[in-house]
């Protein structure tokens, strides 16, 4: 997961963590977190902290030069003002650890010390950056509310009361606004980072889902292909078992079909397992059969001893969309397999008609079997899989017994 988060980190900062605040580094680089400990300051944090301390000291020194111009300020109060200001400047280094506490402590300090003005501004800026607005509203509002009282008690030498108050209020509002702007920019960066991370996670989930669907499609192909091959094995092996006195030619032909079907089933299984191991879809392997391969399927069934009649062929099978043609082929293959298992020796009719815009209609029907049919084991999921396949292709599939006692599978697929 850490690698995923690192992958969504802006590349401009990938090799320059020092330009980011420690709070952002923790979110962008989770591996740098130290459980139970505060985040380590980056070089940028040290530069910003030193700058804030330096500005607080400079403002305090400028204010200290004006203390001697205040007529009502005693030497003891002047020294106390400078001591409090020095302590306030030193407290600026604690602004990251206790932003709320520092800002609250600076509220009464701003009322008694002129040299602490820079530290007060630094505390308000830190509070606006690191805490929600409600904290800034309380601490900043209290500090601004005390400003009129401070300038009434200690007027600024050389400036009218109203001018001093306006300048102080504008300066405080500007510092707080700057801090709020910095906080909003950080939140925007974090939201963009989270959005990119969610998008990457969703893309990974979509890829996993697509891979899972592809593997399910491979499983369906495995059922269709292997069921067809293994049914040939079962039927002909059963024929050899129940007719040991069959002519030599029939035995040789059945043995050849068994051998060929076993070889092809093993080859299909190897290819499917190879695709599953490679994590690829079935389209990456050998070309899948389409409607153009229907003649070969019928010929293969005839060689296996079935009586199959192909009627109503499509004039140009290559014009049928690949997905529709593949679905039609699988429907015919499964229907022939079922007819071979449940109605051996009967005549099967395969009919395919249609044109662009009218759709593709196909049916596979067989006559009722003669006599009792030996039970052939099966999963019973073939027709359910065909219905699902036709539905996914945008068509419909129906199946059921015919009035004559046979069985028919009817499908209609879109051909735009």
N, C-alpha and C positions, 0 to 999 in steps of 0.2 A: 504494500500500500504506500509505503514511503516513496518508492520509485515512481508511482503514479502521481503523487503530489509534486515531486520534483519535476516530472515531465510537464506539468502545467505551469511551472514557474516561468515568468517572463524571461526570455533568453538574454535580455539586456542586463538582468541582474544575476544571471546564473553564476558568473565568476566575480561578482562585485557585491558580496553580501554586506560589506562595510558601509555602503551607501544607504542601507535600509535601517529603520529603527528596529530595536530588539523585539518589539511586539510583533512586527510584521515578519521578522525572520522566523519566529516560532511557528507562525501559521504557514509560511511558504516553505520552510525547511523543518518539518517535524522531527527529523533525526537529531536536531540540535537542542531539543528540549531536555531539561534536567529535572526529573521528577522531584518534587518537594523543594526545589530551589528556584530562586528568581532568575529570569533570563539574563544572560551575560551581556553587558553593554557592548555595542559595536563601536567601531571607530567614529561613525557618525554621531552616536550618542555622546561620546566623550567630547567631540567638537562642539555639539550643541550645548551640552552642560557647561563647558568652559566658557562659551560665548555668553550664556545667560548669567553666569557668575560675574564675568567681566563687565557686562552692561550694568548689572546691579551695583557693582563696586564703583563704576564710573558715575552713575547717577547719584550714588550716595556721597561721593567726594564733591560733586557739584553742589549738592544740597548742603554739605558741611561748610562750604565757603560762604553760604548765605546765612548761617546760623548767627554769626556775630553781628549781622545787620538787624536782627530782631531786638527791639529795645526792651521788651518785657521778659526776655529769656535770660535766666541767671546762668553763671558759669557752671554750676552743678547740673542744671538741666541740659546745658549744651553738651557736657561730657556724657550724661546719661543717654542723650539722643544718639550720640555717635556710637556708644557701646551697644545700644539696642540695634542700631543700623548694621554694625559689624556682625553681630550675631545673626541678624536676619539674612545678610549676604552669605554667611557660612551655611545657613540652613537651606540655601538654594540647591546645594548638592543632594539634599534629601527629597527633592521635588518628585522624582520618579517613584520612590518607595511609598511616600505618604502624600499624594497630591491633595487629597481632601483635608487631611489634618494640617498640612502646611498652609493651605488657603484660609482655613478657619482661624489658625493662629495669627495670620497676618492681618486679620480684620481689626483687632484691638491695637496691634502694633502700628497700623497705618494712622491711628488717631493720636499717637504719642510721639512718633519718630518721623522726622522729615527725611533722614538719611536712609530709611528703610523703604523709600518709594520704589526703587528699582526692584527690590526683592518682592514687594507686593505685586508689581506688574508681572514678574516672572511666575509667581504662584498662580495668579489668575490665568495666565497663558497655559501653564501646565494643566490646570484643572479643566480648561476648555478642551484640551487635546485628549486627555486620558479618561475623562468621565462624562456621563450623559449631561444634557443641558440643564436638568433640574438642579444638579449640584452647582453649576455655574450661576444659575439664576439666584440661588440662595446666597452663596458666598459673594458673588459679584454685586448683587443687589445690596447686601449689607455694607460692603465697602463703599459703594457709590452713595449710599444713604448717609454715611458718616463724613463724606467729603465736605458738605456745607458746614458742618459743625467744626471740622478741623480748620478750615480757612477762616471761620469766624473767630476761633480761639487764637490762631496763629496766622495772621494775614501775610501774604507774600510781599516782601519789600519791593516797591517800585511797580506793583501791578494792582489794579482795582480788584475788589472782591469778586465781582461777577466774572471778570476776565480770567482770574485764577481758577475759579470754579469750573468755567466752561472748558478751559484747556485741560484740566485734570480729568473731567468727565469724558471728553473726546479721546484722550489718550487711553483711558481705561477701556472704553468701548472698542477702540481700534485694536487693542491687544486681545481682548476677548473674542472679537470677530475674527482676528487672524488665527487664534487657536481653534475656533469652530471650523474655519476653512481647512486647516490642516487635518482635523479629525474627519471631516467629510471626505477629503481626498483619500485618507487611509481606508475608510469604510468602503469607498468606491473601489479601490484596488482590491480589497479583500473580497468584495462581492463579485467582482469580475473573475478573481481567482477561483472562488467557489463555483461560479457558473461554469467556468472552463473545466473544473474538476468534475462537476456533475455531468457536463456534456461528454467528457471522456469516459466516465463510468457508464453513461447511457449507451454510448457507442459500443463500448465493450460488451454490455449486456445484449445489445442488438446483434452484435457479431456472434455471441454465444448462442443466442436464440436461432439465428440463421443457420449456424452449424448444427444445432440440435434438430431443426426442421430438415436439414439436408440429410442427417443421419437417419431420421425417421423415414424420409423418402427412400434412402438406401435399403432400409429394412423392408419396406413395401416391395421394392424391386427384388430383394432377396426372396420374399415369399412367392412372388409371381414367377420368377425364373426357376427357382429350385422346385417349387410345387409342380411345375410343368415337367421338369426332368424326372423328378422322383416318382411322379405318377406313372410315367412310362415304365420305370423300373418295377413298380409295384404290380402294374397290370400284366406285363409280360412274364414277370417271375411267377405271378399267380397262375397264368396260363400254363407255364411249364410244370407247375406243381399239380394242377388239376388234370392235365392232359399229358401224362408221361409217354403215352403211346402215339403222340402226334407224329406226322411225317417228318423225316429228317430235314427237309427244306424249311418247314415251319419252325422247327427247333433252332436251326441255324440262324434263321432270320430273327427270331426272338432274342437269341443270344447276342446277335450283332446289335440289335436295338438297345439291349441292356448295357452292353459294353460302351456303345457310343453315348447313351444318355448318362451313364455314370461318369464318363470322361468329361462331357460337357458340363455336368453339374459340378464336378470338382473344379473345373476351370472357372466357372462362374463364381463359385464360393471363394476361390483364391483371389479373383479380381475384386470381389466385394470386400473381403478382409483387407486387401491392400489399400483400397480407398478409405476404409475406416481407420486404418493405422496412419495413413497420410493426412487424415483430417480434411479431405477434399470431398466435394460433391460428386455424384455419379456422372455428371456431365464432363468431368475432367478425364474420365477413362475412355473406353471404347465408345463409338457412336451408339446411341440407344435406338432400338428398332422403332420405326414409324409405320404409317399405313402402307408405305411402299414395300415393307417386308411381310405383308399379310400373305402374299402368294407363297413365300418360302415357308411360313408357318403352316399353311394348309398342306403343302407338299410334305412337310415333315410329319404331320399327323397322318397323312395317307400312307407314308412309308411305314408308320407304326401300326398299320392295319385298320385305321378308322375309315369310315365312309363319309367323306366331307364334300359338300357341294358349295362352291363359291358363286354367288349370284349377285347381280346388281352392283358391279364394281364401279368405283369412281374413275372417271375418264383419265384424270391427271392426279394420281396420288401425291406426287411431289408438291402440288400446289396447296395441299392441306397444311395448315400450321403445324410445326413440329410438336408442340405440346398436345394439340388435339389428336394428331396422328399417333403419338406415343400412347395416349390414353385409349384410343380405339384399338390399337394393337394389343394392349394389356387386357382389355375387356374380352377380345376374341380369344386370347391365349388362355385366360382363366376359364371362360365358358367352355372351350374345347377340353380343358383339363377336367372340369366337372362332368362333362358328358362322357368322357372316357372312363371316369371312375364310377359314375352312377348309372350309366346306360351304355355299357360296352356292346359293340356290334350293331348299334342302331345308326341310322343315317342322320348326319348333322348338316344343317344348312346355315351358311354364313352369308349374310346380305349386308352390303354397305352401299348407301346411296347418299347423294347430296350435292350441293353446289355452293359457291361463295354467296353469302347473303341468306341462303335458305337453311344452313346448318348441315350437320352430318348426322344421318340416321343409320343405325346399324342394329342388327338382330342376329342372335345365334340360337337356333332352336333344334331340338332333337325329338325323334319319335319315342314313344314309350318302349321301355326295354322288354325283351321277350324272356319270360321266365324269371326266376329268382336271381337277383344280382348279389354276388359275394360282397360282404362288407369290406370297404376300403377305408382305413383310418385316415382322418383328416382333422384339421383345426376348426373347420366350419366358419372361418372368418373370411373366406375368399370373396363372397358376395358383399359382405359388409365393406371390405376394402375396395371393391369395385365401385360401390355406391359413393364412398368417400372420394375416390379418385375422380369420378365423373362430376361430383359436386364442386370439387376444387377447380376443375377445368371449366366451370360455368355451365354445366349441362345437367342432365337428369338420367337416372337409370332405374328401370323397373324389371322385376323378374317374378316368375311364378309358373305354375303348371298350365298347360294348354288344355283346351276342351277334349282333345284326343288322348290325353294322359301323358303327354310328353312334358317338356320343360322349355322355357324360352326366356332369354335375356334380351331386353330392349334398352337401347341407349340413344340419347339425342345430345349432340355436342355442338357448341357454337362454331360457326365458320364465317367470320366476318368478311 
